[in-house]
Amino acid sequence: MTTYGTIPTELPQQSLSLIVQAREFLGSGLGSRRKWEDMINIRALNLPPNLNEAVGRIRTNIVFFKTNYVIVALFLLLLTLFFHPTSLVIIVVIMIAWFLQYFLRDNPLSIYGFVIDRNMIITVLTLFTIAVFFLTDVMSNIMSGITFGLTVVLAHGFFRTTDDLFVGDEKDINASQC
């Protein structure tokens, strides 16, 4: 018996597993975040003595504060998009199109009896996204936000000393330098 138009009382098992996987992925990523007090320690900021020291600081800080840096960069990207509300609306519309047509659709798309497979949906959505990004100023706004976030992250990595960051993380930092 079909029940079109009714709201299910329980989510399907596949949807629940996707939600649990997304929560675990985000939790593990955000769980590796360092304390903000360690990152914004004013006493640990100074100029590096030479270029090699500066590059070493940037590498070490990126490994140590990677989750914090991603949060800062995404926040700055979102902040720059708030100053361009049209770009923000366009991005939200594109995200909704992707979610409705690709991620949340369990059954194949059928238009006037023609069944459209997932590869065609991906192709159309990708072309639509690229066209919208290049035909509007969304791409330049995103690039300026990413550039702003990257500049802030590199500046922090340049000035933040690494003397107090090696507590239990030597293997992570040494592995990234190989």
PyMOL CGO cylinders between C-alpha atoms (Angstrom):
from pymol import cmd
from pymol.cgo import CYLINDER

trace = [
    CYLINDER, 0.00, 0.00, 0.00, 1.42, 3.37, -0.97, 0.3, 1, 1, 1, 1, 1, 1,
    CYLINDER, 1.42, 3.37, -0.97, 1.08, 6.37, 1.29, 0.3, 1, 1, 1, 1, 1, 1,
    CYLINDER, 1.08, 6.37, 1.29, 1.98, 9.34, -0.88, 0.3, 1, 1, 1, 1, 1, 1,
    CYLINDER, 1.98, 9.34, -0.88, 1.99, 12.69, 0.86, 0.3, 1, 1, 1, 1, 1, 1,
    CYLINDER, 1.99, 12.69, 0.86, 2.27, 11.32, 4.38, 0.3, 1, 1, 1, 1, 1, 1,
    CYLINDER, 2.27, 11.32, 4.38, 5.16, 12.04, 6.69, 0.3, 1, 1, 1, 1, 1, 1,
    CYLINDER, 5.16, 12.04, 6.69, 6.90, 8.86, 7.84, 0.3, 1, 1, 1, 1, 1, 1,
    CYLINDER, 6.90, 8.86, 7.84, 7.14, 8.38, 11.60, 0.3, 1, 1, 1, 1, 1, 1,
    CYLINDER, 7.14, 8.38, 11.60, 10.54, 6.72, 11.29, 0.3, 1, 1, 1, 1, 1, 1,
    CYLINDER, 10.54, 6.72, 11.29, 13.48, 7.43, 9.02, 0.3, 1, 1, 1, 1, 1, 1,
    CYLINDER, 13.48, 7.43, 9.02, 14.52, 4.61, 6.69, 0.3, 1, 1, 1, 1, 1, 1,
    CYLINDER, 14.52, 4.61, 6.69, 17.46, 2.54, 7.93, 0.3, 1, 1, 1, 1, 1, 1,
    CYLINDER, 17.46, 2.54, 7.93, 19.70, 3.78, 5.08, 0.3, 1, 1, 1, 1, 1, 1,
    CYLINDER, 19.70, 3.78, 5.08, 19.05, 7.41, 6.04, 0.3, 1, 1, 1, 1, 1, 1,
    CYLINDER, 19.05, 7.41, 6.04, 19.82, 6.66, 9.66, 0.3, 1, 1, 1, 1, 1, 1,
    CYLINDER, 19.82, 6.66, 9.66, 23.15, 5.06, 8.75, 0.3, 1, 1, 1, 1, 1, 1,
    CYLINDER, 23.15, 5.06, 8.75, 24.08, 8.08, 6.61, 0.3, 1, 1, 1, 1, 1, 1,
    CYLINDER, 24.08, 8.08, 6.61, 23.22, 10.44, 9.47, 0.3, 1, 1, 1, 1, 1, 1,
    CYLINDER, 23.22, 10.44, 9.47, 25.26, 8.36, 11.94, 0.3, 1, 1, 1, 1, 1, 1,
    CYLINDER, 25.26, 8.36, 11.94, 28.23, 8.25, 9.54, 0.3, 1, 1, 1, 1, 1, 1,
    CYLINDER, 28.23, 8.25, 9.54, 28.06, 12.01, 8.98, 0.3, 1, 1, 1, 1, 1, 1,
    CYLINDER, 28.06, 12.01, 8.98, 27.88, 12.66, 12.72, 0.3, 1, 1, 1, 1, 1, 1,
    CYLINDER, 27.88, 12.66, 12.72, 30.85, 10.37, 13.41, 0.3, 1, 1, 1, 1, 1, 1,
    CYLINDER, 30.85, 10.37, 13.41, 32.88, 11.97, 10.62, 0.3, 1, 1, 1, 1, 1, 1,
    CYLINDER, 32.88, 11.97, 10.62, 32.17, 15.50, 11.86, 0.3, 1, 1, 1, 1, 1, 1,
    CYLINDER, 32.17, 15.50, 11.86, 32.71, 14.46, 15.47, 0.3, 1, 1, 1, 1, 1, 1,
    CYLINDER, 32.71, 14.46, 15.47, 36.08, 12.89, 14.71, 0.3, 1, 1, 1, 1, 1, 1,
    CYLINDER, 36.08, 12.89, 14.71, 37.15, 15.93, 12.72, 0.3, 1, 1, 1, 1, 1, 1,
    CYLINDER, 37.15, 15.93, 12.72, 35.99, 18.45, 15.28, 0.3, 1, 1, 1, 1, 1, 1,
    CYLINDER, 35.99, 18.45, 15.28, 37.28, 16.21, 18.05, 0.3, 1, 1, 1, 1, 1, 1,
    CYLINDER, 37.28, 16.21, 18.05, 40.84, 16.68, 16.77, 0.3, 1, 1, 1, 1, 1, 1,
    CYLINDER, 40.84, 16.68, 16.77, 40.51, 20.43, 17.19, 0.3, 1, 1, 1, 1, 1, 1,
    CYLINDER, 40.51, 20.43, 17.19, 43.08, 21.99, 19.51, 0.3, 1, 1, 1, 1, 1, 1,
    CYLINDER, 43.08, 21.99, 19.51, 42.23, 24.39, 22.30, 0.3, 1, 1, 1, 1, 1, 1,
    CYLINDER, 42.23, 24.39, 22.30, 41.69, 27.92, 21.03, 0.3, 1, 1, 1, 1, 1, 1,
    CYLINDER, 41.69, 27.92, 21.03, 43.77, 29.22, 23.96, 0.3, 1, 1, 1, 1, 1, 1,
    CYLINDER, 43.77, 29.22, 23.96, 46.78, 27.32, 22.59, 0.3, 1, 1, 1, 1, 1, 1,
    CYLINDER, 46.78, 27.32, 22.59, 46.23, 28.75, 19.14, 0.3, 1, 1, 1, 1, 1, 1,
    CYLINDER, 46.23, 28.75, 19.14, 45.75, 32.36, 20.24, 0.3, 1, 1, 1, 1, 1, 1,
    CYLINDER, 45.75, 32.36, 20.24, 48.56, 32.43, 22.80, 0.3, 1, 1, 1, 1, 1, 1,
    CYLINDER, 48.56, 32.43, 22.80, 49.88, 36.01, 22.46, 0.3, 1, 1, 1, 1, 1, 1,
    CYLINDER, 49.88, 36.01, 22.46, 53.15, 35.13, 24.21, 0.3, 1, 1, 1, 1, 1, 1,
    CYLINDER, 53.15, 35.13, 24.21, 53.91, 32.56, 21.51, 0.3, 1, 1, 1, 1, 1, 1,
    CYLINDER, 53.91, 32.56, 21.51, 53.89, 35.09, 18.67, 0.3, 1, 1, 1, 1, 1, 1,
    CYLINDER, 53.89, 35.09, 18.67, 57.12, 36.54, 17.31, 0.3, 1, 1, 1, 1, 1, 1,
    CYLINDER, 57.12, 36.54, 17.31, 59.07, 36.95, 14.08, 0.3, 1, 1, 1, 1, 1, 1,
    CYLINDER, 59.07, 36.95, 14.08, 61.01, 33.92, 12.90, 0.3, 1, 1, 1, 1, 1, 1,
    CYLINDER, 61.01, 33.92, 12.90, 64.78, 34.49, 12.67, 0.3, 1, 1, 1, 1, 1, 1,
    CYLINDER, 64.78, 34.49, 12.67, 65.10, 33.18, 9.10, 0.3, 1, 1, 1, 1, 1, 1,
    CYLINDER, 65.10, 33.18, 9.10, 63.14, 31.76, 6.17, 0.3, 1, 1, 1, 1, 1, 1,
    CYLINDER, 63.14, 31.76, 6.17, 63.83, 28.12, 7.04, 0.3, 1, 1, 1, 1, 1, 1,
    CYLINDER, 63.83, 28.12, 7.04, 62.45, 28.65, 10.54, 0.3, 1, 1, 1, 1, 1, 1,
    CYLINDER, 62.45, 28.65, 10.54, 59.38, 30.37, 9.07, 0.3, 1, 1, 1, 1, 1, 1,
    CYLINDER, 59.38, 30.37, 9.07, 58.66, 27.46, 6.71, 0.3, 1, 1, 1, 1, 1, 1,
    CYLINDER, 58.66, 27.46, 6.71, 59.16, 24.98, 9.55, 0.3, 1, 1, 1, 1, 1, 1,
    CYLINDER, 59.16, 24.98, 9.55, 56.77, 26.93, 11.76, 0.3, 1, 1, 1, 1, 1, 1,
    CYLINDER, 56.77, 26.93, 11.76, 54.12, 27.02, 9.06, 0.3, 1, 1, 1, 1, 1, 1,
    CYLINDER, 54.12, 27.02, 9.06, 54.39, 23.26, 8.45, 0.3, 1, 1, 1, 1, 1, 1,
    CYLINDER, 54.39, 23.26, 8.45, 54.29, 22.40, 12.15, 0.3, 1, 1, 1, 1, 1, 1,
    CYLINDER, 54.29, 22.40, 12.15, 51.41, 24.76, 12.89, 0.3, 1, 1, 1, 1, 1, 1,
    CYLINDER, 51.41, 24.76, 12.89, 49.38, 23.41, 9.96, 0.3, 1, 1, 1, 1, 1, 1,
    CYLINDER, 49.38, 23.41, 9.96, 49.78, 19.86, 11.24, 0.3, 1, 1, 1, 1, 1, 1,
    CYLINDER, 49.78, 19.86, 11.24, 49.04, 20.82, 14.83, 0.3, 1, 1, 1, 1, 1, 1,
    CYLINDER, 49.04, 20.82, 14.83, 46.15, 23.26, 14.23, 0.3, 1, 1, 1, 1, 1, 1,
    CYLINDER, 46.15, 23.26, 14.23, 44.71, 21.80, 10.99, 0.3, 1, 1, 1, 1, 1, 1,
    CYLINDER, 44.71, 21.80, 10.99, 41.13, 21.51, 12.26, 0.3, 1, 1, 1, 1, 1, 1,
    CYLINDER, 41.13, 21.51, 12.26, 41.26, 24.95, 13.84, 0.3, 1, 1, 1, 1, 1, 1,
    CYLINDER, 41.26, 24.95, 13.84, 42.60, 26.38, 10.59, 0.3, 1, 1, 1, 1, 1, 1,
    CYLINDER, 42.60, 26.38, 10.59, 39.80, 24.78, 8.57, 0.3, 1, 1, 1, 1, 1, 1,
    CYLINDER, 39.80, 24.78, 8.57, 37.22, 26.23, 10.98, 0.3, 1, 1, 1, 1, 1, 1,
    CYLINDER, 37.22, 26.23, 10.98, 38.82, 29.69, 10.75, 0.3, 1, 1, 1, 1, 1, 1,
    CYLINDER, 38.82, 29.69, 10.75, 39.06, 29.56, 6.94, 0.3, 1, 1, 1, 1, 1, 1,
    CYLINDER, 39.06, 29.56, 6.94, 35.45, 28.41, 6.54, 0.3, 1, 1, 1, 1, 1, 1,
    CYLINDER, 35.45, 28.41, 6.54, 34.25, 31.07, 8.98, 0.3, 1, 1, 1, 1, 1, 1,
    CYLINDER, 34.25, 31.07, 8.98, 36.11, 33.77, 7.05, 0.3, 1, 1, 1, 1, 1, 1,
    CYLINDER, 36.11, 33.77, 7.05, 34.71, 32.43, 3.76, 0.3, 1, 1, 1, 1, 1, 1,
    CYLINDER, 34.71, 32.43, 3.76, 31.19, 32.57, 5.21, 0.3, 1, 1, 1, 1, 1, 1,
    CYLINDER, 31.19, 32.57, 5.21, 31.86, 36.06, 6.55, 0.3, 1, 1, 1, 1, 1, 1,
    CYLINDER, 31.86, 36.06, 6.55, 32.97, 37.31, 3.13, 0.3, 1, 1, 1, 1, 1, 1,
    CYLINDER, 32.97, 37.31, 3.13, 29.86, 35.76, 1.56, 0.3, 1, 1, 1, 1, 1, 1,
    CYLINDER, 29.86, 35.76, 1.56, 27.63, 37.63, 4.02, 0.3, 1, 1, 1, 1, 1, 1,
    CYLINDER, 27.63, 37.63, 4.02, 28.90, 40.85, 2.45, 0.3, 1, 1, 1, 1, 1, 1,
    CYLINDER, 28.90, 40.85, 2.45, 27.67, 39.52, -0.91, 0.3, 1, 1, 1, 1, 1, 1,
    CYLINDER, 27.67, 39.52, -0.91, 24.14, 38.28, -0.19, 0.3, 1, 1, 1, 1, 1, 1,
    CYLINDER, 24.14, 38.28, -0.19, 23.44, 37.48, -3.84, 0.3, 1, 1, 1, 1, 1, 1,
    CYLINDER, 23.44, 37.48, -3.84, 26.35, 35.04, -3.90, 0.3, 1, 1, 1, 1, 1, 1,
    CYLINDER, 26.35, 35.04, -3.90, 25.16, 33.48, -0.66, 0.3, 1, 1, 1, 1, 1, 1,
    CYLINDER, 25.16, 33.48, -0.66, 21.65, 32.99, -2.08, 0.3, 1, 1, 1, 1, 1, 1,
    CYLINDER, 21.65, 32.99, -2.08, 23.04, 31.46, -5.27, 0.3, 1, 1, 1, 1, 1, 1,
    CYLINDER, 23.04, 31.46, -5.27, 25.20, 29.02, -3.27, 0.3, 1, 1, 1, 1, 1, 1,
    CYLINDER, 25.20, 29.02, -3.27, 22.22, 28.03, -1.11, 0.3, 1, 1, 1, 1, 1, 1,
    CYLINDER, 22.22, 28.03, -1.11, 20.08, 27.43, -4.22, 0.3, 1, 1, 1, 1, 1, 1,
    CYLINDER, 20.08, 27.43, -4.22, 22.80, 25.26, -5.76, 0.3, 1, 1, 1, 1, 1, 1,
    CYLINDER, 22.80, 25.26, -5.76, 23.20, 23.31, -2.52, 0.3, 1, 1, 1, 1, 1, 1,
    CYLINDER, 23.20, 23.31, -2.52, 19.43, 22.72, -2.35, 0.3, 1, 1, 1, 1, 1, 1,
    CYLINDER, 19.43, 22.72, -2.35, 19.44, 21.53, -5.97, 0.3, 1, 1, 1, 1, 1, 1,
    CYLINDER, 19.44, 21.53, -5.97, 22.24, 19.06, -5.23, 0.3, 1, 1, 1, 1, 1, 1,
    CYLINDER, 22.24, 19.06, -5.23, 20.55, 17.77, -2.08, 0.3, 1, 1, 1, 1, 1, 1,
    CYLINDER, 20.55, 17.77, -2.08, 17.10, 17.41, -3.63, 0.3, 1, 1, 1, 1, 1, 1,
    CYLINDER, 17.10, 17.41, -3.63, 18.19, 15.91, -6.95, 0.3, 1, 1, 1, 1, 1, 1,
    CYLINDER, 18.19, 15.91, -6.95, 21.16, 13.79, -5.95, 0.3, 1, 1, 1, 1, 1, 1,
    CYLINDER, 21.16, 13.79, -5.95, 21.72, 13.18, -2.27, 0.3, 1, 1, 1, 1, 1, 1,
    CYLINDER, 21.72, 13.18, -2.27, 18.15, 12.83, -0.97, 0.3, 1, 1, 1, 1, 1, 1,
    CYLINDER, 18.15, 12.83, -0.97, 16.63, 11.00, -3.95, 0.3, 1, 1, 1, 1, 1, 1,
    CYLINDER, 16.63, 11.00, -3.95, 16.21, 7.25, -3.43, 0.3, 1, 1, 1, 1, 1, 1,
    CYLINDER, 16.21, 7.25, -3.43, 14.20, 6.52, -6.56, 0.3, 1, 1, 1, 1, 1, 1,
    CYLINDER, 14.20, 6.52, -6.56, 15.39, 7.29, -10.10, 0.3, 1, 1, 1, 1, 1, 1,
    CYLINDER, 15.39, 7.29, -10.10, 14.21, 10.58, -11.58, 0.3, 1, 1, 1, 1, 1, 1,
    CYLINDER, 14.21, 10.58, -11.58, 11.42, 10.15, -14.10, 0.3, 1, 1, 1, 1, 1, 1,
    CYLINDER, 11.42, 10.15, -14.10, 10.29, 12.98, -16.38, 0.3, 1, 1, 1, 1, 1, 1,
    CYLINDER, 10.29, 12.98, -16.38, 7.30, 12.25, -18.66, 0.3, 1, 1, 1, 1, 1, 1,
    CYLINDER, 7.30, 12.25, -18.66, 8.02, 8.54, -18.40, 0.3, 1, 1, 1, 1, 1, 1,
    CYLINDER, 8.02, 8.54, -18.40, 11.71, 8.81, -19.23, 0.3, 1, 1, 1, 1, 1, 1,
    CYLINDER, 11.71, 8.81, -19.23, 13.96, 7.52, -16.46, 0.3, 1, 1, 1, 1, 1, 1,
    CYLINDER, 13.96, 7.52, -16.46, 17.12, 9.59, -15.97, 0.3, 1, 1, 1, 1, 1, 1,
    CYLINDER, 17.12, 9.59, -15.97, 20.06, 7.79, -14.40, 0.3, 1, 1, 1, 1, 1, 1,
    CYLINDER, 20.06, 7.79, -14.40, 22.32, 9.18, -11.65, 0.3, 1, 1, 1, 1, 1, 1,
    CYLINDER, 22.32, 9.18, -11.65, 25.25, 9.84, -13.99, 0.3, 1, 1, 1, 1, 1, 1,
    CYLINDER, 25.25, 9.84, -13.99, 23.11, 12.17, -16.08, 0.3, 1, 1, 1, 1, 1, 1,
    CYLINDER, 23.11, 12.17, -16.08, 21.92, 13.97, -12.94, 0.3, 1, 1, 1, 1, 1, 1,
    CYLINDER, 21.92, 13.97, -12.94, 25.51, 14.44, -11.78, 0.3, 1, 1, 1, 1, 1, 1,
    CYLINDER, 25.51, 14.44, -11.78, 26.54, 15.74, -15.19, 0.3, 1, 1, 1, 1, 1, 1,
    CYLINDER, 26.54, 15.74, -15.19, 23.67, 18.22, -15.41, 0.3, 1, 1, 1, 1, 1, 1,
    CYLINDER, 23.67, 18.22, -15.41, 24.15, 19.43, -11.83, 0.3, 1, 1, 1, 1, 1, 1,
    CYLINDER, 24.15, 19.43, -11.83, 27.90, 19.84, -12.34, 0.3, 1, 1, 1, 1, 1, 1,
    CYLINDER, 27.90, 19.84, -12.34, 27.45, 21.78, -15.58, 0.3, 1, 1, 1, 1, 1, 1,
    CYLINDER, 27.45, 21.78, -15.58, 24.74, 23.91, -13.94, 0.3, 1, 1, 1, 1, 1, 1,
    CYLINDER, 24.74, 23.91, -13.94, 27.00, 24.65, -10.95, 0.3, 1, 1, 1, 1, 1, 1,
    CYLINDER, 27.00, 24.65, -10.95, 29.99, 25.57, -13.13, 0.3, 1, 1, 1, 1, 1, 1,
    CYLINDER, 29.99, 25.57, -13.13, 27.86, 27.75, -15.40, 0.3, 1, 1, 1, 1, 1, 1,
    CYLINDER, 27.86, 27.75, -15.40, 26.27, 29.60, -12.49, 0.3, 1, 1, 1, 1, 1, 1,
    CYLINDER, 26.27, 29.60, -12.49, 29.63, 30.12, -10.77, 0.3, 1, 1, 1, 1, 1, 1,
    CYLINDER, 29.63, 30.12, -10.77, 31.24, 31.57, -13.89, 0.3, 1, 1, 1, 1, 1, 1,
    CYLINDER, 31.24, 31.57, -13.89, 28.26, 33.55, -15.17, 0.3, 1, 1, 1, 1, 1, 1,
    CYLINDER, 28.26, 33.55, -15.17, 27.79, 35.31, -11.83, 0.3, 1, 1, 1, 1, 1, 1,
    CYLINDER, 27.79, 35.31, -11.83, 30.30, 36.84, -9.45, 0.3, 1, 1, 1, 1, 1, 1,
    CYLINDER, 30.30, 36.84, -9.45, 30.02, 33.90, -7.05, 0.3, 1, 1, 1, 1, 1, 1,
    CYLINDER, 30.02, 33.90, -7.05, 33.37, 32.41, -8.10, 0.3, 1, 1, 1, 1, 1, 1,
    CYLINDER, 33.37, 32.41, -8.10, 35.26, 35.64, -7.49, 0.3, 1, 1, 1, 1, 1, 1,
    CYLINDER, 35.26, 35.64, -7.49, 33.59, 36.03, -4.09, 0.3, 1, 1, 1, 1, 1, 1,
    CYLINDER, 33.59, 36.03, -4.09, 34.48, 32.47, -3.11, 0.3, 1, 1, 1, 1, 1, 1,
    CYLINDER, 34.48, 32.47, -3.11, 38.07, 32.92, -4.29, 0.3, 1, 1, 1, 1, 1, 1,
    CYLINDER, 38.07, 32.92, -4.29, 38.43, 36.16, -2.34, 0.3, 1, 1, 1, 1, 1, 1,
    CYLINDER, 38.43, 36.16, -2.34, 37.09, 34.45, 0.79, 0.3, 1, 1, 1, 1, 1, 1,
    CYLINDER, 37.09, 34.45, 0.79, 39.45, 31.50, 0.35, 0.3, 1, 1, 1, 1, 1, 1,
    CYLINDER, 39.45, 31.50, 0.35, 42.36, 33.86, -0.25, 0.3, 1, 1, 1, 1, 1, 1,
    CYLINDER, 42.36, 33.86, -0.25, 41.48, 35.86, 2.86, 0.3, 1, 1, 1, 1, 1, 1,
    CYLINDER, 41.48, 35.86, 2.86, 41.24, 32.69, 4.97, 0.3, 1, 1, 1, 1, 1, 1,
    CYLINDER, 41.24, 32.69, 4.97, 44.48, 31.28, 3.58, 0.3, 1, 1, 1, 1, 1, 1,
    CYLINDER, 44.48, 31.28, 3.58, 46.27, 34.57, 4.28, 0.3, 1, 1, 1, 1, 1, 1,
    CYLINDER, 46.27, 34.57, 4.28, 45.12, 34.56, 7.91, 0.3, 1, 1, 1, 1, 1, 1,
    CYLINDER, 45.12, 34.56, 7.91, 46.12, 30.91, 8.36, 0.3, 1, 1, 1, 1, 1, 1,
    CYLINDER, 46.12, 30.91, 8.36, 49.58, 31.43, 6.83, 0.3, 1, 1, 1, 1, 1, 1,
    CYLINDER, 49.58, 31.43, 6.83, 50.14, 34.59, 8.88, 0.3, 1, 1, 1, 1, 1, 1,
    CYLINDER, 50.14, 34.59, 8.88, 49.31, 32.72, 12.07, 0.3, 1, 1, 1, 1, 1, 1,
    CYLINDER, 49.31, 32.72, 12.07, 51.55, 29.81, 11.07, 0.3, 1, 1, 1, 1, 1, 1,
    CYLINDER, 51.55, 29.81, 11.07, 54.35, 32.26, 10.29, 0.3, 1, 1, 1, 1, 1, 1,
    CYLINDER, 54.35, 32.26, 10.29, 54.24, 34.14, 13.62, 0.3, 1, 1, 1, 1, 1, 1,
    CYLINDER, 54.24, 34.14, 13.62, 53.24, 31.32, 16.03, 0.3, 1, 1, 1, 1, 1, 1,
    CYLINDER, 53.24, 31.32, 16.03, 56.25, 29.67, 17.64, 0.3, 1, 1, 1, 1, 1, 1,
    CYLINDER, 56.25, 29.67, 17.64, 56.26, 25.89, 17.81, 0.3, 1, 1, 1, 1, 1, 1,
    CYLINDER, 56.26, 25.89, 17.81, 58.30, 25.40, 20.96, 0.3, 1, 1, 1, 1, 1, 1,
    CYLINDER, 58.30, 25.40, 20.96, 55.30, 24.37, 23.07, 0.3, 1, 1, 1, 1, 1, 1,
    CYLINDER, 55.30, 24.37, 23.07, 53.46, 22.26, 20.45, 0.3, 1, 1, 1, 1, 1, 1,
    CYLINDER, 53.46, 22.26, 20.45, 55.40, 19.00, 20.57, 0.3, 1, 1, 1, 1, 1, 1,
    CYLINDER, 55.40, 19.00, 20.57, 53.62, 17.48, 23.57, 0.3, 1, 1, 1, 1, 1, 1,
    CYLINDER, 53.62, 17.48, 23.57, 52.72, 13.99, 22.35, 0.3, 1, 1, 1, 1, 1, 1,
    CYLINDER, 52.72, 13.99, 22.35, 52.56, 14.98, 18.68, 0.3, 1, 1, 1, 1, 1, 1,
    CYLINDER, 52.56, 14.98, 18.68, 56.11, 14.39, 17.50, 0.3, 1, 1, 1, 1, 1, 1,
    CYLINDER, 56.11, 14.39, 17.50, 55.12, 11.46, 15.28, 0.3, 1, 1, 1, 1, 1, 1,
    CYLINDER, 55.12, 11.46, 15.28, 52.39, 13.49, 13.47, 0.3, 1, 1, 1, 1, 1, 1,
    CYLINDER, 52.39, 13.49, 13.47, 54.73, 16.39, 12.77, 0.3, 1, 1, 1, 1, 1, 1,
    CYLINDER, 54.73, 16.39, 12.77, 57.68, 14.22, 11.75, 0.3, 1, 1, 1, 1, 1, 1,
    CYLINDER, 57.68, 14.22, 11.75, 55.44, 12.19, 9.44, 0.3, 1, 1, 1, 1, 1, 1,
    CYLINDER, 55.44, 12.19, 9.44, 54.27, 15.33, 7.64, 0.3, 1, 1, 1, 1, 1, 1,
    CYLINDER, 54.27, 15.33, 7.64, 57.83, 16.51, 7.00, 0.3, 1, 1, 1, 1, 1, 1,
    CYLINDER, 57.83, 16.51, 7.00, 58.89, 13.27, 5.28, 0.3, 1, 1, 1, 1, 1, 1,
]
cmd.load_cgo(trace, "trace")
